[in-house]
Amino acid sequence: EVREYVEEISRRAGYCYKRITETDGLSSTKPEGGFHFLPKIERLDRFRDDQEFALELLKEKGVLVVPGSFFGPVGASHFRETFLPPMEVLEEAHNLIEEFMRRLAK
């Protein structure tokens, strides 16, 4: 049971990593443990900071992420994402994040 859970979380982490690295304007290192990772916002020029980015993503798309700067200066220009939700939720969230980032590219 624990092994299956670990495998499922690993699958979700891999999915989120793939979606982030395929989304123009975002980048990330591969998560190696835990339940969260910190994608980098490459297109932050339209926002004051990562907090404004997270707020606009929430307002426009209903996707909640935590600004990376909440975890100290090293997290600036990043956001924290968790890969604990069910796969359907992660798929929907990443579709919405991708739409949001495409709009920023215009």
Summary of the structure (lengths in Angstrom):
residues: 106
radius of gyration: 13.5
end to end distance: 46.3
largest distance: 46.3
contacts: 291
relative contact order: 0.20
helix: 56%
strand: 12%
